């Protein structure tokens, strides 16, 4: 991972962060969150 801060006294400061994204992990976490939300909403509706 690499991080750089650029900016000066006369303008806004920007922080750039670069890294490789583990898409398998992102997709897996998204599926778990969506599945959990759907299960919770169905359970809540039955009550």
C-alpha positions in Angstrom: 0.0 0.0 0.0 1.2 3.4 -0.9 0.1 6.8 0.5 1.0 10.3 -0.7 0.0 13.7 0.5 0.2 16.6 -1.9 -0.9 20.2 -1.4 0.4 23.6 -0.5 -0.5 26.8 1.3 -2.4 28.1 -1.7 -4.7 25.1 -2.4 -6.5 22.1 -1.0 -4.6 19.1 0.3 -5.2 15.7 -1.3 -4.3 12.3 0.1 -3.9 9.5 -2.5 -4.0 5.9 -1.3 -3.3 3.1 -3.7 -3.4 -0.7 -3.1 -4.6 -3.8 -4.8 -8.2 -4.8 -4.0 -9.1 -8.3 -3.0 -12.3 -8.5 -5.1 -13.2 -12.0 -3.8 -13.3 -10.7 -0.3 -15.3 -7.6 -1.2 -17.9 -9.7 -3.1 -18.0 -12.3 -0.2 -18.6 -9.6 2.4 -21.3 -7.9 0.2 -23.1 -11.2 -0.2 -23.0 -11.9 3.6 -24.3 -8.4 4.4 -27.1 -8.5 1.8 -28.1 -12.1 2.9 -28.1 -11.1 6.6 -30.2 -8.0 5.9 -32.8 -10.1 3.9 -33.0 -12.7 6.6 -33.4 -10.0 9.3 -36.2 -8.3 7.4 -38.0 -11.6 6.8 -37.7 -12.5 10.5 -38.9 -9.0 11.5 -41.9 -9.2 9.2 -43.1 -12.5 10.7 -43.2 -11.1 14.2 
